[in-house]
């Protein structure tokens, strides 16, 4: 499934050094900022002003037939999970994938979910979904497979990385929940 032969050890999941090497192979320049571990969007807000660009939240989801989705959105995006399946063409409502399934398919643990994790989806099981509001041209920020750092990457470079791993991203307007 992988279009580009990325310099990673196929016997286990890629780690941050493997990711940086793959990005280097692709000629992609990123800016890395090391920080304390952050497990939630709320915890990561302490990095505002230190890390410029779009800050993201990433959801690992599955549908009733077992199809897997990695949804990346602006951190402030409110997503209507009850309607998201309609936008994605998924089978029934979506639920969060288990920690075990996350580790098996993307090689990361909860709190480190990132669009970069598709480097570990060598079977192409995960569909990548990007919030259209991420596509403004501003740099995007994602964890580099661990939650103790953030990588800033240009939008077009992120798209090139995703495609190089065999993942053509679906760019959509994510449904917002009704106002209450």
C-alpha positions as a printed NumPy array, in Angstrom:
array([[  0.   ,   0.   ,   0.   ],
       [  2.853,   2.395,   0.763],
       [  3.799,   4.399,  -2.327],
       [  7.171,   5.572,  -1.059],
       [  9.614,   3.206,   0.554],
       [  9.959,   4.922,   3.895],
       [ 13.074,   4.261,   5.985],
       [ 11.407,   2.392,   8.829],
       [ 11.848,  -1.02 ,  10.383],
       [  8.837,  -3.03 ,   9.224],
       [  9.105,  -5.368,  12.226],
       [  7.494,  -2.848,  14.575],
       [  5.79 ,   0.515,  14.621],
       [  7.728,   3.582,  13.539],
       [  8.834,   5.89 ,  16.308],
       [  9.566,   9.625,  16.284],
       [ 13.082,   9.182,  14.845],
       [ 11.672,   7.008,  12.034],
       [  9.043,   9.645,  11.298],
       [ 11.612,  12.439,  11.145],
       [ 13.763,  10.311,   8.848],
       [ 10.788,   9.636,   6.554],
       [  9.955,  13.341,   6.43 ],
       [ 13.592,  14.086,   5.618],
       [ 13.516,  11.491,   2.822],
       [ 10.51 ,  13.296,   1.383],
       [ 12.339,  16.641,   1.639],
       [  9.785,  17.927,   4.135],
       [ 10.94 ,  20.509,   6.652],
       [  9.198,  20.649,  10.012],
       [  9.694,  22.584,  13.21 ],
       [  9.85 ,  20.441,  16.345],
       [  9.08 ,  21.723,  19.811],
       [  9.696,  19.457,  22.798],
       [  7.401,  19.934,  25.802],
       [  5.896,  18.188,  28.796],
       [  3.516,  15.353,  27.954],
       [  0.038,  16.559,  27.025],
       [ -2.833,  14.096,  26.857],
       [ -5.771,  16.347,  25.958],
       [ -6.512,  19.475,  23.954],
       [ -7.122,  21.288,  27.256],
       [ -3.634,  20.388,  28.499],
       [ -2.042,  21.442,  25.207],
       [ -3.466,  24.97 ,  25.472],
       [ -0.434,  25.858,  27.599],
       [  1.576,  25.72 ,  24.353],
       [ -0.339,  28.558,  22.671],
       [  1.997,  31.394,  21.853],
       [  4.949,  28.971,  21.906],
       [  3.799,  26.887,  18.932],
       [  2.301,  28.942,  16.067],
       [ -0.178,  27.56 ,  13.533],
       [ -3.265,  25.364,  13.631],
       [ -3.488,  23.217,  16.728],
       [ -5.268,  19.954,  16.136],
       [ -7.306,  17.304,  17.805],
       [ -7.252,  13.809,  16.407],
       [ -9.922,  11.154,  16.816],
       [ -9.502,   7.44 ,  16.112],
       [-12.941,   6.121,  15.21 ],
       [-14.576,   2.98 ,  13.863],
       [-17.931,   2.235,  12.327],
       [-20.271,  -0.725,  12.838],
       [-18.564,  -2.72 ,  10.064],
       [-15.108,  -2.161,  11.565],
       [-13.944,   0.524,   9.106],
       [-11.402,   2.793,  10.768],
       [-11.103,   6.568,  10.523],
       [ -8.506,   9.032,  11.76 ],
       [-10.156,  12.451,  11.955],
       [ -7.941,  15.524,  12.333],
       [ -9.593,  18.855,  13.069],
       [ -8.848,  22.243,  14.516],
       [ -8.687,  21.865,  18.278],
       [-11.681,  24.209,  18.697],
       [-13.912,  22.287,  16.28 ],
       [-17.04 ,  20.868,  17.827],
       [-17.834,  17.625,  15.997],
       [-21.253,  16.009,  15.991],
       [-20.268,  12.358,  16.372],
       [-23.923,  11.361,  16.016],
       [-23.937,  12.713,  12.432],
       [-20.304,  12.31 ,  11.363],
       [-20.957,   8.877,   9.862],
       [-23.276,  10.515,   7.307],
       [-20.507,  12.876,   6.156],
       [-17.969,  10.046,   5.901],
       [-20.238,   7.43 ,   4.351],
       [-19.606,   5.168,   7.328],
       [-21.858,   2.299,   8.379],
       [-23.864,   3.522,  11.327],
       [-22.701,   5.772,  14.099],
       [-19.03 ,   6.002,  14.868],
       [-17.425,   5.026,  18.13 ],
       [-13.923,   5.482,  19.476],
       [-11.489,   2.721,  18.638],
       [ -9.995,   0.892,  21.611],
       [ -6.468,   1.545,  22.859],
       [ -5.521,  -1.939,  21.662],
       [ -6.832,  -1.318,  18.142],
       [ -5.118,   2.09 ,  18.087],
       [ -1.772,   0.52 ,  18.977],
       [ -2.288,  -2.354,  16.521],
       [ -3.166,  -0.175,  13.524],
       [ -1.387,   3.139,  14.144],
       [  1.344,   2.202,  16.612],
       [  0.481,   4.942,  19.106],
       [ -1.229,   5.119,  22.475],
       [ -4.133,   7.3  ,  23.626],
       [ -2.917,  10.866,  24.119],
       [ -0.527,  10.541,  21.175],
       [ -3.052,  10.153,  18.352],
       [ -1.79 ,  12.07 ,  15.34 ],
       [ -2.173,  12.175,  11.577],
       [  1.507,  11.21 ,  11.392],
       [  0.568,   7.785,  12.811],
       [ -0.558,   6.603,   9.371],
       [  3.131,   5.884,   8.785],
       [  2.349,   2.716,  10.781],
       [ -0.81 ,   1.809,   8.85 ],
       [  1.019,  -0.292,   6.293],
       [ -2.129,  -2.265,   5.425],
       [ -4.157,   0.841,   4.591],
       [ -6.882,   0.045,   7.096],
       [ -7.378,   3.636,   8.271],
       [ -9.115,   6.367,   6.253],
       [ -7.666,   9.825,   6.947],
       [-10.19 ,  12.644,   7.325],
       [ -9.102,  16.277,   7.498],
       [-11.314,  19.121,   8.669],
       [-11.605,  21.616,   5.799],
       [-10.821,  24.406,   8.279],
       [ -7.278,  22.981,   8.599],
       [ -6.683,  23.647,   4.919],
       [ -6.28 ,  27.453,   5.091],
       [ -2.561,  27.298,   4.407],
       [ -1.452,  27.93 ,   7.968],
       [  1.029,  25.417,   9.411],
       [ -0.527,  22.39 ,  11.108],
       [  0.663,  21.026,  14.447],
       [  0.645,  17.328,  15.289],
       [  2.434,  15.112,  17.78 ],
       [  5.323,  13.175,  16.198],
       [  3.937,   9.802,  17.454],
       [  4.528,  10.809,  21.084],
       [  2.819,  13.481,  23.157],
       [  6.039,  15.058,  24.457],
       [  6.662,  17.079,  21.303],
       [  4.837,  18.889,  18.531],
       [  5.788,  19.087,  14.864],
       [  4.678,  22.043,  12.78 ],
       [  4.282,  21.144,   9.118],
       [  3.075,  23.099,   6.103],
       [ -0.319,  22.078,   4.767],
       [  0.977,  20.96 ,   1.364],
       [  3.803,  19.011,   2.993],
       [  1.311,  17.221,   5.247],
       [ -0.744,  16.264,   2.208],
       [  2.407,  15.009,   0.48 ],
       [  3.338,  12.941,   3.548],
       [ -0.128,  11.386,   3.786],
       [ -0.112,  10.492,   0.096],
       [  3.407,   9.064,   0.355],
       [  2.098,   6.638,   2.987],
       [ -0.718,   5.589,   0.657],
       [ -3.42 ,   7.627,   2.404],
       [ -5.369,  10.015,   0.195],
       [ -7.048,  12.281,   2.751],
       [-10.74 ,  13.036,   2.631],
       [-11.169,  16.779,   3.25 ],
       [-14.651,  17.532,   4.631],
       [-16.699,  20.082,   6.496],
       [-17.175,  18.284,   9.791],
       [-20.741,  18.399,  11.126],
       [-21.192,  20.547,  14.212],
       [-23.531,  19.516,  17.013],
       [-26.724,  21.5  ,  17.399],
       [-26.541,  24.467,  19.734],
       [-28.096,  23.695,  23.114]])
